[in-house]
Amino acid sequence: MDVFEKGAFGYDFHYLLEKDSTLVLLSDGDGQAQIIVSPGYQAKVFTSSARGMQGKSLGYVSYRALEAETPDEHMNGYGGENRFWIGPEGGKYSVFFAPGAEQVYAHWHTPPAIDTEPWDVVFANRRNVSLKKEMEVTNYAGSRLKLRIDRSVSLVETPEIRFGLGLDLPPGVETVAYLTENVITNLNDFEWTRETGAPCIWILDMFHPGPRAVTLIPFRQGDERELGKIVTSDYFGEIPAHRLQIRHGVICLKTDGKYRSKLGLNGRRTCATAGNYDPDAGRLTVITYEVNRKAVYLSQEWDPDKEPLSGDAMNAYNDGPLEDGSLMGPFLELESVSPAAFLPPLKSLSHKHTVYHFLGNEKELSPLMEKLFGLTVEEVNSVFESPGE
């Protein structure tokens, strides 16, 4: 590890290998695109690189959480640029609050299977790894849910990137990408219904923020009576205008890690893609995910009286100081959610989520930005030019 500086992919690989000897390293033929998957840390894709071991580590890794002497009773924020969680977080069907508990932080507890427990590797080779986990959790409605999770991570190589996004990659742009396929199966002897409550698949990507980094979320335009409001932007209080703007059908969220804010789009509004651009890091990250516009998505808000069957299909987060001044990261997140898993016994629900990283200078990344989001680099860079916090 001495040969790698902190921030390099090789540094994180050797550091994480000391924490989890079962790490799986996925790599393309020339060893440039690489991905670290951790069975010991809940099947997370911890981080990735487009330039081999010497390249920049693109995921957020919390050394502070990994070095903690005792686990946190609420949630262990180890990081990871793609992690599997079960939702909903709050509400009538929450799997983070015990039945009858007031839905406040003191009573919020992440289920161990997605927080601290290791997962089993089913299969692994150079490009793919499959993992599994069985878990049991009692939700806020009092139902004891038993489920199996099957998760696979597959490297997406350059020809597939071009095909998947319909892109011609400019010379000089370096890439790394991967597909996660996530499945939950009902292991109960009863059907998951609106009476018992149901879980959902929740995929969260954690990346480094930057002073000029911006999350980009295209949305479907149309009548609110048909599609619902464009964006829910008051998870932690309304996001001020100098941090949230709309440009040509794209929601822009400032992601500098200095102001805690979260937003969400319902299944009818989302275009099933989102991204984050950091001009100082020379990085454009894009995610794509499955959406069923006719399906039911669960509310994740910490309010058991809120209608539980009206929630978001995707969310974006910018970290910032909590009320006591402490900071979880800082990091930013891009998230996607599956529909509610109203499943009979032994039936399954799946959700696919893909992450793409593109590294290059502004001239090289601008054509990709225009193709994917309809905005030039200059337009994105100017969104939050006005001063203020």
Backbone torsions as a table, in degrees:
resi	resn	phi	psi	omega
1	MET	NA	-20.5	-177.9
2	ASP	-63.5	-24.2	-176.3
3	VAL	-81.7	-7.7	-179.0
4	PHE	-113.9	136.4	175.0
5	GLU	-79.6	152.3	175.8
6	LYS	-59.4	134.3	-174.9
7	GLY	105.6	-18.2	176.9
8	ALA	-84.4	150.8	179.1
9	PHE	-60.7	-40.6	179.7
10	GLY	-61.9	-36.1	177.1
11	TYR	-62.1	-48.1	-178.4
12	ASP	-66.7	-35.7	179.4
13	PHE	-61.4	-49.4	-178.1
14	HIS	-69.9	-35.8	177.2
15	TYR	-63.2	-47.9	-177.8
16	LEU	-69.7	-30.2	178.4
17	LEU	-64.0	-30.9	175.4
18	GLU	-69.3	-27.1	179.9
19	LYS	-88.3	-29.9	-176.6
20	ASP	-142.7	101.8	-177.3
21	SER	-72.1	-8.4	-178.5
22	THR	-95.7	10.8	-179.0
23	LEU	-48.4	143.2	174.5
24	VAL	-114.6	126.4	179.2
25	LEU	-106.1	117.3	174.6
26	LEU	-97.1	142.2	-174.0
27	SER	-152.6	146.2	175.8
28	ASP	-81.1	-178.0	-172.4
29	GLY	-61.7	-36.9	-178.3
30	ASP	-97.9	5.8	174.5
31	GLY	75.8	13.3	179.7
32	GLN	-86.2	-50.9	176.3
33	ALA	-82.3	116.2	-177.2
34	GLN	-136.2	148.6	-176.0
35	ILE	-138.9	136.1	176.7
36	ILE	-105.1	121.1	175.4
37	VAL	-114.1	134.0	-173.7
38	SER	-116.6	103.8	173.6
39	PRO	-62.5	-36.1	-178.1
40	GLY	-67.9	-24.4	178.4
41	TYR	-114.9	59.5	167.1
42	GLN	60.5	35.2	174.8
43	ALA	64.1	26.2	178.7
44	LYS	-67.6	144.0	156.9
45	VAL	-82.8	103.6	-174.5
46	PHE	-70.1	-48.5	-178.6
47	THR	-163.5	174.1	-177.6
48	SER	-147.1	169.2	178.9
49	SER	-146.3	143.7	173.3
50	ALA	-101.0	0.0	-175.7
51	ARG	-132.5	34.0	178.0
52	GLY	67.2	-159.3	-176.2
53	MET	-63.5	-29.3	-178.8
54	GLN	-82.8	-10.0	-176.9
55	GLY	-74.7	169.5	178.8
56	LYS	-68.2	137.7	175.3
57	SER	-79.3	116.4	-167.9
58	LEU	-89.2	-15.1	178.7
59	GLY	-96.1	162.6	177.0
60	TYR	-88.1	123.6	177.3
61	VAL	-119.3	123.3	-179.2
62	SER	-94.0	96.1	178.0
63	TYR	-63.5	-34.0	-179.7
64	ARG	-60.4	-47.3	179.4
65	ALA	-67.7	-38.5	-178.4
66	LEU	-69.2	-24.3	179.5
67	GLU	-93.6	-3.9	-177.8
68	ALA	-59.5	137.4	-177.5
69	GLU	-73.5	-32.4	178.9
70	THR	-128.1	143.3	179.0
71	PRO	-63.6	147.7	174.9
72	ASP	-75.7	135.2	-175.9
73	GLU	-71.5	-18.5	-176.1
74	HIS	-97.6	-50.0	-178.4
75	MET	-169.2	136.7	179.0
76	ASN	-103.1	104.1	-174.1
77	GLY	-83.2	68.4	-177.4
78	TYR	-68.1	-16.4	-176.4
79	GLY	97.2	-153.3	-177.6
80	GLY	110.7	128.1	-176.6
81	GLU	-82.3	-1.7	170.7
82	ASN	-159.0	115.2	179.8
83	ARG	-129.3	153.2	178.4
84	PHE	-96.7	127.3	171.1
85	TRP	-129.9	161.0	172.0
86	ILE	-104.3	135.3	173.1
87	GLY	-114.1	178.7	3.2
88	PRO	-83.6	155.8	-178.7
89	GLU	-73.8	-44.2	179.9
90	GLY	-129.0	-176.1	177.3
91	GLY	93.0	-171.9	-174.5
92	LYS	-61.5	-31.6	-176.9
93	TYR	-106.2	14.7	-174.4
94	SER	-52.4	140.6	172.9
95	VAL	-105.8	10.1	178.4
96	PHE	-108.2	-9.0	-179.6
97	PHE	-125.8	136.8	177.5
98	ALA	-69.9	155.4	179.3
99	PRO	-54.8	130.5	176.4
100	GLY	82.6	-10.0	-178.3
101	ALA	-72.6	142.9	173.9
102	GLU	-65.4	134.2	-175.0
103	GLN	-85.4	78.0	176.0
104	VAL	-131.6	166.2	-172.3
105	TYR	-56.1	-36.7	-177.1
106	ALA	-59.5	-26.4	-176.9
107	HIS	-106.1	5.8	-175.9
108	TRP	-88.8	122.7	-177.8
109	HIS	-138.5	126.0	178.9
110	THR	-76.6	130.6	178.1
111	PRO	-55.0	133.8	-174.9
112	PRO	-55.2	-33.7	-177.0
113	ALA	-62.1	-25.6	178.5
114	ILE	-112.4	13.8	-176.9
115	ASP	-125.9	-46.5	-172.9
116	THR	-132.9	-17.8	-172.7
117	GLU	-87.5	145.7	176.7
118	PRO	-74.9	159.1	175.4
119	TRP	-111.7	165.2	-179.6
120	ASP	-98.5	137.1	174.3
121	VAL	-84.9	128.2	177.9
122	VAL	-94.6	-39.6	-175.8
123	PHE	-158.3	144.4	175.7
124	ALA	-153.3	138.7	168.1
125	ASN	-141.5	-163.4	-174.2
126	ARG	-62.7	-34.0	-172.4
127	ARG	-109.2	-15.0	-171.6
128	ASN	-140.2	149.4	170.6
129	VAL	-143.5	138.5	176.9
130	SER	-119.7	138.5	-177.9
131	LEU	-135.3	162.3	179.4
132	LYS	-145.7	159.8	178.1
133	LYS	-159.1	136.5	170.0
134	GLU	-104.9	142.3	-178.2
135	MET	-144.7	161.7	177.6
136	GLU	-139.9	133.6	-178.2
137	VAL	-148.2	142.3	174.1
138	THR	-96.6	122.5	-177.2
139	ASN	-86.9	176.1	-175.6
140	TYR	-62.5	-27.0	178.4
141	ALA	-76.9	-4.7	178.1
142	GLY	90.9	5.8	-179.9
143	SER	-87.1	135.7	178.5
144	ARG	-92.0	102.2	-173.8
145	LEU	-94.7	129.6	175.7
146	LYS	-115.1	130.5	-178.2
147	LEU	-149.4	157.1	173.2
148	ARG	-111.7	139.3	177.6
149	ILE	-112.7	129.1	172.6
150	ASP	-119.8	127.9	-175.4
151	ARG	-137.3	131.2	175.5
152	SER	-125.6	145.6	177.7
153	VAL	-124.4	127.2	-176.5
154	SER	-129.7	131.6	176.2
155	LEU	-65.9	133.7	175.2
156	VAL	-105.6	113.2	-175.6
157	GLU	-88.0	170.4	-166.8
158	THR	-53.5	-46.5	179.4
159	PRO	-60.1	-36.3	178.8
160	GLU	-70.7	-32.4	176.7
161	ILE	-62.8	-46.7	179.0
162	ARG	-58.3	-44.7	-178.1
163	PHE	-69.5	-44.5	-174.8
164	GLY	-64.1	-35.7	-178.0
165	LEU	-107.5	-4.2	-178.9
166	GLY	66.4	41.1	-173.6
167	LEU	-114.0	148.2	162.8
168	ASP	-103.4	115.9	-176.1
169	LEU	-78.3	124.3	177.7
170	PRO	-64.0	147.8	175.2
171	PRO	-57.4	139.8	178.9
172	GLY	97.9	-19.8	179.3
173	VAL	-79.3	128.0	177.8
174	GLU	-102.3	146.1	-172.3
175	THR	-137.5	154.2	165.0
176	VAL	-148.2	139.1	-177.1
177	ALA	-152.2	155.2	177.7
178	TYR	-154.4	151.7	177.6
179	LEU	-107.8	132.9	171.3
180	THR	-112.2	131.6	176.0
181	GLU	-115.5	121.6	-169.9
182	ASN	-124.5	130.1	-175.5
183	VAL	-133.2	134.7	169.8
184	ILE	-118.7	141.6	-178.2
185	THR	-124.6	135.8	178.1
186	ASN	-75.2	113.7	177.8
187	LEU	-100.4	4.4	175.7
188	ASN	-74.9	166.5	173.4
189	ASP	-96.0	15.8	176.0
190	PHE	-134.6	158.4	-179.9
191	GLU	-78.1	143.2	173.5
192	TRP	-82.9	118.5	-173.7
193	THR	-129.2	-175.5	176.7
194	ARG	-70.9	-16.5	176.0
195	GLU	-84.4	-44.1	-179.4
196	THR	-78.6	-25.0	-169.3
197	GLY	87.2	161.4	-178.8
198	ALA	-143.9	150.1	175.1
199	PRO	-86.5	177.2	171.0
200	CYS	-144.0	159.5	175.4
201	ILE	-83.8	137.0	-175.5
202	TRP	-135.6	114.6	-177.8
203	ILE	-109.5	127.8	-175.9
204	LEU	-126.1	130.3	179.8
205	ASP	-111.3	125.3	-179.3
206	MET	-111.2	125.8	-180.0
207	PHE	-132.0	168.1	178.9
208	HIS	-75.7	135.9	174.2
209	PRO	-79.1	175.6	176.5
210	GLY	-154.7	155.4	-177.1
211	PRO	-53.7	-33.5	-178.7
212	ARG	-115.8	13.5	-177.7
213	ALA	-70.9	141.5	-177.9
214	VAL	-135.6	130.2	171.0
215	THR	-85.3	137.1	-175.2
216	LEU	-120.9	123.4	-176.9
217	ILE	-132.6	100.8	174.6
218	PRO	-68.9	148.9	-179.8
219	PHE	-135.7	156.2	177.4
220	ARG	-77.8	126.1	-178.9
221	GLN	-88.9	148.5	-178.9
222	GLY	159.5	-179.9	-176.0
223	ASP	-65.3	131.5	178.6
224	GLU	-61.8	-29.0	180.0
225	ARG	-66.1	-26.2	179.1
226	GLU	-95.9	-41.1	-172.2
227	LEU	-105.7	-10.2	-174.7
228	GLY	83.8	175.4	-178.8
229	LYS	-66.4	156.1	-174.2
230	ILE	-62.9	-47.2	-175.2
231	VAL	-149.6	139.6	169.7
232	THR	-91.9	116.3	-170.6
233	SER	-125.6	21.4	-176.4
234	ASP	-123.3	30.8	178.8
235	TYR	-56.5	-43.8	179.7
236	PHE	-119.4	36.6	-171.6
237	GLY	96.6	152.4	-176.1
238	GLU	-61.8	134.8	179.5
239	ILE	-76.5	127.2	-178.8
240	PRO	-65.7	155.5	-174.5
241	ALA	-62.1	-29.0	179.7
242	HIS	-77.4	5.2	175.1
243	ARG	-124.8	-9.0	-178.9
244	LEU	-140.4	117.7	-179.6
245	GLN	-136.1	158.2	173.5
246	ILE	-117.7	128.3	179.2
247	ARG	-130.3	113.9	172.8
248	HIS	50.8	49.6	176.6
249	GLY	78.1	16.9	178.8
250	VAL	-127.6	127.5	174.7
251	ILE	-81.2	131.1	-178.9
252	CYS	-117.9	122.9	179.6
253	LEU	-118.5	126.0	178.0
254	LYS	-69.7	126.9	-176.1
255	THR	-125.5	70.9	179.5
256	ASP	-99.0	0.3	-179.6
257	GLY	71.1	21.5	-176.1
258	LYS	-120.1	0.2	-177.5
259	TYR	-151.1	113.8	-174.7
260	ARG	-69.8	119.0	-177.2
261	SER	-154.2	148.6	-178.8
262	LYS	-145.0	144.3	176.4
263	LEU	-137.4	167.4	179.8
264	GLY	-151.9	154.5	175.7
265	LEU	-125.1	140.5	177.9
266	ASN	-78.2	173.3	-175.5
267	GLY	-65.7	-23.1	179.8
268	ARG	-83.0	-25.4	-177.9
269	ARG	-88.9	-33.9	-172.8
270	THR	-69.7	146.7	175.0
271	CYS	-95.7	9.4	178.2
272	ALA	65.8	26.9	174.2
273	THR	-152.1	154.7	176.3
274	ALA	-159.3	169.4	-179.4
275	GLY	-157.8	174.4	174.2
276	ASN	-143.6	130.9	-179.5
277	TYR	-118.4	127.8	177.2
278	ASP	-123.3	101.0	-176.6
279	PRO	-65.0	-30.6	-178.7
280	ASP	-73.2	-31.4	177.6
281	ALA	-89.2	-9.8	-177.1
282	GLY	63.3	42.7	-174.7
283	ARG	-130.3	130.8	168.2
284	LEU	-118.5	117.2	177.8
285	THR	-107.9	136.5	-179.7
286	VAL	-129.4	137.4	171.8
287	ILE	-120.6	146.4	169.7
288	THR	-129.0	154.6	-174.3
289	TYR	-158.6	161.1	179.6
290	GLU	-78.3	141.8	175.5
291	VAL	-136.7	137.4	172.2
292	ASN	-115.0	104.1	-172.4
293	ARG	-67.4	-17.3	-179.6
294	LYS	-98.7	-2.8	-174.4
295	ALA	-86.8	168.9	177.2
296	VAL	-93.2	127.3	174.4
297	TYR	-110.9	141.0	-172.1
298	LEU	-87.6	142.0	171.9
299	SER	-69.3	135.4	178.8
300	GLN	-108.1	2.6	-176.7
301	GLU	-69.0	149.2	-177.0
302	TRP	-79.0	65.5	-177.3
303	ASP	-151.9	99.5	-177.6
304	PRO	-68.1	-12.5	178.1
305	ASP	-89.0	-9.4	-179.8
306	LYS	-77.2	145.6	176.5
307	GLU	-51.4	117.2	-172.8
308	PRO	-78.4	-13.6	-172.9
309	LEU	-104.8	27.9	178.3
310	SER	-139.5	92.3	-176.1
311	GLY	-136.7	-172.2	-175.6
312	ASP	-94.1	152.6	174.9
313	ALA	-97.4	-18.6	176.0
314	MET	-149.1	153.7	179.0
315	ASN	-140.4	158.0	173.7
316	ALA	-135.7	145.5	-174.2
317	TYR	-137.1	141.0	168.8
318	ASN	-121.1	126.7	-178.3
319	ASP	-76.7	160.8	178.3
320	GLY	-175.3	174.2	-177.3
321	PRO	-59.4	139.9	172.2
322	LEU	-78.2	178.6	-177.3
323	GLU	-59.3	-31.9	-179.7
324	ASP	-86.5	4.2	178.5
325	GLY	90.4	-9.8	179.9
326	SER	-75.6	164.0	-175.6
327	LEU	-132.7	130.6	178.6
328	MET	-72.8	-37.4	-175.0
329	GLY	-114.5	-108.2	11.8
330	PRO	-86.4	156.0	177.3
331	PHE	-157.1	171.3	169.7
332	LEU	-123.7	158.7	179.7
333	GLU	-134.1	143.9	165.8
334	LEU	-119.4	132.9	-170.8
335	GLU	-134.7	147.1	169.6
336	SER	-132.2	155.2	-174.5
337	VAL	-133.9	143.6	174.6
338	SER	-83.7	166.0	169.4
339	PRO	-63.4	168.1	176.1
340	ALA	-61.3	138.6	-177.2
341	ALA	-92.0	71.6	175.0
342	PHE	-79.9	90.1	-168.8
343	LEU	-122.0	140.5	167.6
344	PRO	-71.3	167.7	178.1
345	PRO	-55.3	137.5	176.5
346	LEU	68.6	7.4	173.9
347	LYS	-93.9	157.7	-171.4
348	SER	-126.8	159.9	172.4
349	LEU	-130.6	138.4	-177.8
350	SER	-121.1	159.4	179.3
351	HIS	-151.9	125.0	178.9
352	LYS	-103.8	142.1	-177.6
353	HIS	-147.6	125.1	-176.2
354	THR	-118.8	141.1	178.9
355	VAL	-119.2	130.9	176.8
356	TYR	-124.2	133.5	171.6
357	HIS	-116.3	135.8	174.4
358	PHE	-124.8	127.6	-179.3
359	LEU	-116.2	130.9	178.9
360	GLY	177.2	-176.5	177.0
361	ASN	-87.2	177.8	-174.5
362	GLU	-62.2	-39.9	179.8
363	LYS	-63.6	-39.0	-178.9
364	GLU	-72.6	-36.3	-175.5
365	LEU	-85.9	-19.2	-175.9
366	SER	-59.2	-43.3	178.4
367	PRO	-61.0	-34.8	177.9
368	LEU	-67.7	-42.4	178.4
369	MET	-59.9	-45.9	-179.1
370	GLU	-65.1	-40.3	-179.2
371	LYS	-66.2	-42.9	-173.0
372	LEU	-86.6	-33.6	-172.4
373	PHE	-124.9	-5.1	178.6
374	GLY	70.1	18.7	179.8
375	LEU	-127.5	144.4	174.4
376	THR	-83.2	163.3	175.3
377	VAL	-57.8	-41.4	-179.9
378	GLU	-61.0	-41.0	179.5
379	GLU	-65.0	-42.0	179.2
380	VAL	-65.9	-42.7	-178.8
381	ASN	-64.1	-25.4	-176.4
382	SER	-92.4	-6.0	-175.2
383	VAL	-58.2	-43.8	-175.2
384	PHE	-115.0	39.1	-179.1
385	GLU	-69.8	-27.8	-178.3
386	SER	-66.6	140.1	-177.3
387	PRO	-69.2	164.9	175.3
388	GLY	130.9	159.3	178.3
389	GLU	-125.5	NA	NA
